[in-house]
Amino acid sequence: MRKHVNDNKIRDYDSVLDAEFGGPGSEERIKAEEQAYAFYSGQVLKDARVGVKVTQNELASRIGSSKSYISKIENGVMTPSVGTFYRIINALGLQVEITRARK
C-alpha cells in the first residue's frame, strides 16, 4: 500500500480509491472496503463500550466470549457475526436503529 502525503489539494476520494484499489466491484476494492468497514464497526463498538464504562473483560463475560475476541473485534481484526453483534449491543444496554438514508 502506498503512503499518501497530505499536499492540501482537494481530490475526488473515489478517484483516489480507484487508483489505489481499482474501480468499484474490483476484488481488491471489495477487500479494502470490507477491511475499512470492519475497522469502523470495531471502533463504533469500542466507543460504545467505553461510553458505558464496561471493560473488555466485563463485556466478554456478559456475552460468553474472551477478552481477546472483544479486542480483535474492536481493532477490526475480526468481524462478529450478526448474532454476536446483537449480543454485544444488548450486553452494553444499547439498541440498533435502522433508518433510510436521506437523498
Beta strands, then each sheet from edge to edge (+ up, - down):
end
